[in-house]
Amino acid sequence: MEVLEQKKLVNIINEYNKIDSAIVKSNITKYINRSEYKGNNQELADKVGLNINTIYLYRQPKKRTNISFESALKVSNVLGISILDLMK
């Protein structure tokens, strides 16, 4: 990875860490509901490499959950979206 790419990644991580986790959770739910994984949390969990209970927790808007940048990045990759889409 080039130095410029690394700097951009660090900036994205810093911005991600400033965002309210409720925004990320809301966006994860929105994009899962638009995806082929809408009704299949187990398949999504398997593809992302997370426990199915973690996926359920991510999709529960009233439960306060901090989603790590790494996990959010994995979810966004499986859903075919940019990590930036989860941060809007």
Secondary structure, 3 states (H helix, E strand, C coil): CCHHHHHHHHHHHHHHHHCCHHHHHHHHHHHHHCCCCCCCHHHHHHHHCCCHHHHHHHCCCCCCCCCCHHHHHHHHHHHCCCHHHHHC
